[in-house]
Every structure is written in structure tokens, then in C-alpha cells.
Amino acid sequence: MPRAASLLVLLSLLVATPGLAQTQDVQAWEQLNLVIPVASKLWVTLEEIARTSDRQDGLYTTEFGVLLGYRVTNGVDLGFGYRHVGFYNGNTGADEERLRQQVIFTHGRFAGRLRLDERFNPRRSEIGFRIRPLFRYNLRLRPDHVVLFASHESFILPNSTSWGQRAGYERMRNNVGLAFPVRKAVSADVGYLNQYRPARGGARGQMDHALTCSSP
């Protein structure tokens, strides 16, 4: 399958690019979304995320949130949401409250998302802004209800804060996997995610290898 092979080669190049990371970690990420229709073009998504890490001694992050979605037109969706983020074990940061706005574009096999986060930290009054562009390619396999996907997401921080956010390019995420139905109205994405944080502010670069399982 030439297209699938090309997709995997492209992603492997993205993953290999930051291969000089000085520290590495093995993780598992789980996400569950429940989508509740409100009107023909309006819905609410309830979100739950849990992430575990070898380096951080088990569960290190949870997220619970709600997102209001609105379909502007075919292929263009808007989203506005809130989430509470909790940190545990080796992750010593203060819990955060976050607001989120996003626009999603879809066209054939391609999808893109531009997301803006506002991070509120109880230790200080400054708001940390975060811009997250994402690009995803979907390729239907045989049987045609199974999809091979690859995605890239960048994290760009436009401002610094006294509680620890530093302006600049903060991290990238490259993901490859399969999307498939589990039962009626229930689907799953299972894949491998490579996250790389370049060395910044005296800290060493960090590469994470994560098994991901989500119900989008």
C-alpha cells in the first residue's frame, strides 16, 4: 500500500528529527470524550484525560473539561471550553484552570485545528497563553471503516510568566495510529505518540514515547 508506506516514512522522519534528546520517558495516555448533541449544529463534549509516566512514578496528569462545539459550515467547526488540570507524583506544578478556543477545518483526508489556551495558575496572577496548530492526515484502509492516521502538533508560547511559562517554541507532538469503530456510536484511536521538548532555559531536552488510547 504505497500511500500508507509513505505516511509512515514521513512520520518516522518527524520522530527521528529530534533524536538527540538527552532524557527520555515511556508513558501511557488515555482520553475519553462524550459528545452530547444540543441542536442540529451545536453540541457539548465532556472530556477526561489521564497520563502515566515511568519517569514521574505513575499518574502525573489528569484533565477534566467541557467544550461547546458549533458547526459554522461543512468542514468548519468552532469550539469554546474549560478544563481543570491536576498534577501528581513527579509532576510538581500547581494545578491549573484553562480556557480554550479552537477552530477545526476538514477537507477530504486532511484535517487541521488551531487552538488557543489560556492557563491560570493559582500561584501568580499572570495568564499564560499557548497556541497549538495541529495537522492530521487520514487514510482509509480495507475494511474501509478502519483509518490510518498521522498528525503533527506544535506548542508555541507567545508570553512568559513568573510561575514558569517561557515564551518560544515549547514542544511538538507527532502521532501515528489506527482509528476504528468499537460499537455503534463508539469509536477509538490507538497509536504511538512521540513528544519532544527542546532544551530551553537551562533544562535538558526531553523526549516522551507514549501509547495513546482515546475515544474521540
C-alpha positions, 0 to 999 in steps of 0.5 A: 500500500504505497500511500500508507508506506509513505505516511509512515516514512514521513512520520518516522522522519518527524520522530527521528528529527529530534533524536538527540534528546538527552532524557527520555520517558515511556508513558501511557495516555488515555482520553475519553470524550462524550459528545452530547448533541444540543441542536442540529449544529451545536453540541457539548463534549465532556472530556477526561484525560489521564497520563502515566509516566515511568519517569514521574512514578505513575499518574502525573496528569489528569484533565477534566473539561467541557467544550461547546462545539458549533458547526459554522459550515461543512468542514468548519467547526468552532469550539469554546471550553474549560478544563481543570488540570491536576498534577501528581507524583513527579509532576510538581506544578500547581494545578491549573484552570484553562480556557480554550478556543479552537477552530477545526477545518476538514477537507477530504483526508486532511484535517487541521485545528488551531487552538488557543489556551489560556492557563491560570495558575493559582500561584501568580496572577499572570495568564499564560497563553499557548497556541497549538496548530495541529495537522492530521492526515487520514487514510482509509484502509480495507475494511474501509471503516478502519483509518490510518492516521498521522498528525503533527502538533506544535506548542508555541508560547507567545508570553512568559510568566513568573510561575514558569511559562517561557515564551518560544517554541515549547514542544511538538507532538507527532502521532501515528495510529489506527482509528476504528469503530468499537460499537455503534456510536463508539469509536477509538484511536490507538497509536504511538505518540512521540513528544519532544521538548527542546532544551530551553532555559537551562533544562535538558531536552526531553523526549516522551514515547507514549501509547495513546488510547482515546475515544474521540 
